[in-house]
Each structure stands twice: as C-alpha cells, then as structure tokens.
Amino acid sequence: MSLPSKENFSEWFHELIQTAEIMDVRYPVKGLYVWFPFGFKLRQLVYGKLREIMDREHSEVYFPALIPETELRKEGEHIRGFEDEVYWVTHGGLTPLDVKLALRPTSETAMYPMFKLWIRNHADLPLRVYQIVNTFRYETKHTRPLIRLREITSFKEAHTAHRNYEEAEEQVRKAIGYYKEFYDFLAVPYMVIRRPDWDKFPGAVYTIAFDTVMPDGRSLQIGTVHHLGDNFAKTFEITYEGIDGEHYYVHQTCYGISERCIASLISIHGDDLGLVLPFEVAPIQIVVIPILYKGKDEIVLEFSKELLEKIKAFRFVFDAGEDRPGAKYYKWELKGVPLRFEIGPREAERREVVVSFRDERKKFSVPIDEIDEDRIRIWGEEMRLRLREKAVGSVLNRLKFVNELSELSDVVKDYVSLMYLCRNRECGEEIEKHGGKLLGWFEEIPDFISVGKEGKCIVCGSNGSLAVSARSY
C-alpha cells in the first residue's frame, strides 16, 4: 500500500502516522491516541536528547496530575486562559468530592504551592526542575495525532525560580539556547518569535515561541519560553530571605515542548515513501539486506556476519526474511531507516558492501575494511546536515515577504507571511482580519532569512520590526 503524495499533506500525515506505526489513531476516545512500540522508541530517542540537555542544569521531578480547584483558581488570569479546556474530576467512585480536582492542563498551579515550601532563603536559589508528563486539554478544534490532542502524552515542562527579574531573564536566554540546540540536533528549522502582549501565556510578563513551517504552509508552535516575573510568586506567596534578612518574592520562568517536536520531525523530513529520520534518533539506524541465491547463500551469510560484527554498536536489523528485495526496501524506507547495506554473492566475493542513504537513495560500494563505527557516525552527521539544508529549502519555499496589506489575504492561504509591523495592538488586529494569526515579532532573525529586522509598518507606516503571520495549527 503506497502513501498519498505529501502534496496532500493532511492525508499523507494521517496515513503515515498509522502505516509507519508511530501512533494508532483507532483509540475510541476523540483526541487520544496510542503509541506503537516503534513510535514510542522514536519518542524515547528524541526525548533522550531533550533530557540530556535539561539534565545539565535541572533536576527531573514528578508532580501529580490532579490539581485541587482551590489551587487552580488562585491565579485568576492563568485559569481564565485554560478554563474552557479543563477536565474536572468530581467523584471518587460514587462519592462527590468536597473539592473538584482538575486534570492538569499545565503544572504551574500544581508546582508552585510546593515551591513555597521548598524555597526558604537565597541559598535555595536558583531552583531549576523539569518533568515530562501528560497534560489534558479539552480541545474543541479538529484533533490531530501529535499536533492537537486532548491528552498531550509527552509534555516537557521546566520551571525555575530566581532572586530577581534579571536572573530570570538570563534563564530565558538559556532556555532559548537549549531549544535551539535541540532543534538543530533534529535538523528542524525554526523561528524564534516574541508573541504579542495580548497573546502571551496567561500570567506571563512575556512569551517567546519557537515556530516552524509545515509542508502545507501553516505554522506549528514547537516550543515556548515564558518570563513569569513575580506574578505567580505573589499569588502563591513564594518568597526567600535575602542576605540582608529581608523577604523578597522570587522571579520565575517556565518553558515547554510537547510531542509536536516529533510531528515537526516527521512532517518536515518525510517524503512520499515515508519517514526520513536523522541517524541519531532513528529507532533502527541500519538495515542489512542479504541478497540470497540458491547455492550461494552460505558465502553471503558468512560475509554478513563479518559486517554485523562491525555495526554492533548501532541499532540495526538483519533482514534475511523471504520477501523479495524490493519489498524489503519499501518496508524499511517507510520506517525511515537512515542507512541500508546490501550484500549479494558478487559483493561477498569482492569483500564490498553496497551502501545507500534514505535521504539520497543512490547506491555506492565500499570495501568492508573501510566500514567502522567512526565512518558510520560521520555518515550519520553528513546526513543530518543534508536534511537540515533540504528542510531550510522547504521552509523558504513556504515563506513570503508582503509589502502591501492588500496582498496579505491571498498570500496567507499558502504561505507564512513576513512583514514589517509596529507593536500597536490595532495594527496587529488589522493583520488578523486578513485571515492569518499574528505570531509576533522575530526575537532574532534566523540565518536562512535575508530580510532586515527593521522597516515601516505595513499598516500605519510608522517604525516597525519584522513580524510573522500565518494560518496555524
């Protein structure tokens, strides 16, 4: 069974998620999906990198999924941002609960009452923790695996507390650096954008978001970083005793990434044949396919053993099954296996291996004596760089700079639109009247965009900065 063309992105994505065994979409509750073993392994490898980055400076924790209504409602602005999406637990068995419990939509109101207990004086700061948990939001829009869910199964949220605003600001800069490293590792291009003040995280001083561009010209938010100031500290009375003996409110940050990181990985690198995965996160990094002929099986199998010994440090499959070679190629291309080795009688006699990469699909022969762990890792890194270059090209094909407001309605149907815009809300709202969501202003211009940062506002003509508008997931 062949996949739909990627040009029909929505159908291609839905079919690939199921056929490549990332997620099973047949669970009988809308917006909830089941990870297949193969998909879960991909999740483990991707989040393994995220954990490695977080563990350098943070401690991993786990907070309960149930939040008392009394705590959730303490931060009024925050709960107003989520109240339409909260799942409520109202009974324990048949007994009504005295206090309703919310399934966490996010964890600020679960964590911060405990932060009040943990933080006593300046020696307890900075506090940096993170958890990878499920969160629940009653999405009423069209749900989609990995992109828009009612149970976000893989929400990495970090929460930090600091002595003052400036130290929290420094943590925001670090968090942006962590996420840049993570998405560079996945070869996923991104834009770092400051959200408009009227569209920031509820309770935040400001919000920085990471957005990427999907193959259909829509944007996908793939990470957020929030400076919370002392807003939550005042609500939850999180204070510390300074060196001078006075008590001060902490200043906080939080930043999160969900399984949308895997959605972007699949969507941006995949093709009409299936997944295309960077070497480091592929559940199967290498497939070895022996080409067996009667009477010459033994020489091929013996030579294959020699090759398997050389690649034992990697995640590999030796596919000696009865399927024809073409069927095997299709199977492992669908799964996104980065590196394929083929061995037939001729190769065995010459002591060579036929090599092909998933992203290039061209074959070449290499003497087996030249294949070792270092060579394979170099090949993997070269493939990541090729994927990044191709992905940047795909993103650029879906970006368009707009000079005239009258052009915006047509452009935003198929492209992520760039324009100069001032910071006035009236001008931002005028942009959104033309069909796209105002994502905000570039915090920094990515290396693949050649447009300058400053210019005249497309709406009012005053001084503006480079902004982004798009149809968003």
Secondary structure, DSSP 8 states (H G I E B T S, - for coil): -----TTSHHHHHHHHHHHTTSEETT-SSTT--EE-HHHHHHHHHHHHHHHHHHHTT-EE----SEEEHHHHTTSHHHHHTTGGG-EEEEEETTEEEEEEEEE-SSSHHHHHHHHHHH--BGGG-SEEEEEEEEEE----S--BTTTB-SEEEEEEEEEEEESSHHHHHHHHHHHHHHHHHHHHHTT---EEEE--GGGS-TT-SEEEEEEEE-TTS-EEEEEEEEEEETHHHHHHT-EEE-TTS-EEE-EEEEEEE-THHHHHHHHHH-BTTB----GGG-SS-EEEEE---TT-HHHHHHHHHHHHHHTTTS-EEE--SSS-HHHHHHHHHHTT-SEEEEE-HHHHHHTEEEEEETTT--EEEEEGGG--HHHHHHHHHHHHHHHHHHHHHHHHTTEEE--SGGGHHHHTTTSEEEEEE-S-HHHHHHHHTTTSEEEEEEEE--TT--S-SEEE-TTT-SEEEEEEEE-B-
